[in-house]
Amino acid sequence: MMKFIKNFRKDEDGAVTVDWVVLTAAVVGLAVAAYQSIEDGATRLTDNTGAFLDTQDPNQDAPAAGGTTGTTGTTGTTGTTGTTGTTD
């Protein structure tokens, strides 16, 4: 019986298995944390994009090809003519 106990104490196969289990658990934990971080960022980005698109009017005329919107003509809702600005 003493020989069995001495051999059992010297055997390191179980210790190596425990090391691998702990290492694998740590890697899985880090992967879950990374996934959660990425998911939160993607959700926030999607929400912000949706909020921005909700504020856009698809029926509004696009700016001119040159990228400027100020031209001589009617500006705003006041009906002033001959000034530089955008047409509502």
ABEGO torsion letter per residue (X at the ends): XAAAAAAAAABAAAAAAAAAAAAAAAAAAAAAAAAAAAAAAAAAAAAAAAAAAAABBAABBBBBAAGBABBBEBBEAAGBBGBBEBBX
